[in-house]
Amino acid sequence: MKQEPTPQQKKRFKKTAFLCWAALIGVGLSGGCENGRGALENGASEAAPQTAAVVDQHIITLTEVDERIQQALFYEAFGDDAASLYAARQEAVDELVGEYLLEQAALADGQTPEAWLDRSLTELPPIGEQEVTDLFEQARDRLPPEAQPEDYAEPLRAFLAGQRIGTILDGLREQAQVKVSLPRQRAQIEAVGPSLGPPSAPVTLVEFSDFQCPYCARAVPTLKALREKYPDELRVVYRHMPLGFHPNARAAAIAATCADAQGLFWPYHDQLFEQQNALTAEDLMTHAEAVGLDAVTFKVCLEAPETAATVDADNLAAESAGVTGTPAFFINGIFLSGAQPLEVFEAVIDEELQQARP
């Protein structure tokens, strides 16, 4: 089955295009169209491994040393960060896909990749001065105040040329049967707690949050936008993770649990985040009255041990999953840390929906 690329994959694919183009014309950027080929395939003879050290009669080769460094750098870059590792692997896959498609298209026409790209570029409109000027204006805030378009004409044209290569490679990918099947690491997170969206939704997002955390407040409009975009495909579940250095967070979590007991969790949730600087015990009562909670029932619930136990169970679930900060999200078990941009959530959700389709 043909798999449509996500917007993030398209961006990475265009980056691949630029790197390929730069490598072909000799700009000197790394990560071009070599497709894993090294000096041996370019005619060099295989050399004996170089010695880095000798222990008694045991030889430690330079290759072994480099492999150890690579392992250390890999762990330093990713460690237990499954999301970053997946993103890096996605980018590498997209680069390899682009390189392969370029090579195959050139081979089918009996041309080198350079010649094939040159011919393809001549079929596109040439880069105009207005395009260069428009791109300069977009980048002006990152350039010195005295900068002029003519000072940056060459790199701007290079960037625009890379975009044209991206258009060409996008066309190749649309004609190809590309199915990316990178494995995802998934945590087993129980989706219990206040929720929005149909229980049968193919995608469940579990959020661990803290009412006193400013980053959690930033995530509120993002989640609302996601619910609006995926009304039938997404279920959002809220779980508590009050951090110890937020003095009012635990009390707010307990109060929100009591609001849930009266069926008004989400109005109270919104009220707490809107009034994040007012989370004292008195404030929590004021917020309860503002959303229509029964005051007597609310007060009794605040003192009930089972209420605190619910918050503690959420907190323990977060810690067991390796969560160290808020907000933390699990989309069908896929971990995302922090108040990420909307498109990051959309990319994961779209991927999950695509896999759920027959």
C-alpha positions, 0 to 999 in steps of 0.5 A: 500500500502506498504510504503518503508522507507526513508534512514532517517527512516532506520537510526532511525530504526537501532537506535531502534534496538540498543535501543531494544537490549540494553534494553533486555541485560540490558545495561541500556539505556533508550527508549527500548522495553517497548512499553509503559508498566509501573509498573502497568502491571508488577504486581504493584497495582494502587496507589492513586494520590500523593498530591503536594499541597493543596489550601484551599480544592483543591488538586493539584496532582503530576500527574498534576505537571508532566503534566505541566512540560511535556507541558513546556518541549515540548514547549521548545523543539519544540515551532513553529519548525514544522520541528523538531517536525515532525522529533521527531515524525518520530523517535518515530513512527519508534521506536514503529514500531520496538518494535511492529514487534519484539514483534509480531515475537517473539509471533508467534514463542512462544518465548520471544523477548530476545530468538527470537533475540538470535536465529536470531543472531546465524543465522548471521555471528559472529562479527569478530576482523576485524570488531571491528578494522575497526569500531575503525579506523572510530572512531579514530578521536573522541578518545584519541590519546593513545587509542587502539582497545582492550580498546574499544572492548566491546562498539565497539562490542555492537555497531556492535551487535546493527547493527545486530539487525538493519539488523534483524528488517529491514527484519521484516519491509520489510515483514510487511505492514507499512504505516506512515501517520504523518501529516505535517504542511504546509504553504501557500506559493505562488510560484512566481518568477524566477524558474527552473524545469517544472511548472507541477512538483509534488514538488515545492521548494520555497527558500527565500534567501539573496545574502549577506548571507553566508549560502545562498551561501552554499545552492546553490550547494545543490539546484543544486544537487537536480535539477540534481537528480529530473529534472522532479519532482522538481521545484525550485522558488527563492524569495527575503528576504534581511536581514536588517543587510546586507547592500548590500543585498537589492540592490543585490535583486533589481539588480537580479530582473532586471536580471530576467526582461531580462531573465537572473536571474539564470546566475546573481544569480550564479554570485552574489553568486560566487562574494559574497564579491563584491556587491557594486553598481559598482560591480552589474553593472560589474556582469550585463555586465559579464552575458550579460545584456543590461546596459541601460535597466538594469539601468532604471530597477534599479530605477523603483519603481515596481522593489523594490515593487517585492522585498518588496512583497517577503520579506513580504511573508516571514515575513507573513510565520514566516520566521526570517532568510535565507535561508528558504525553503518551499517544498510543503509548508513544512518548512526547515530552514537553509542550511541543508544537501542534504539528509534532502531535499531528505528525504522530496522530496522523501516523497512528491513524494511517496505520489503523486504516485497512 
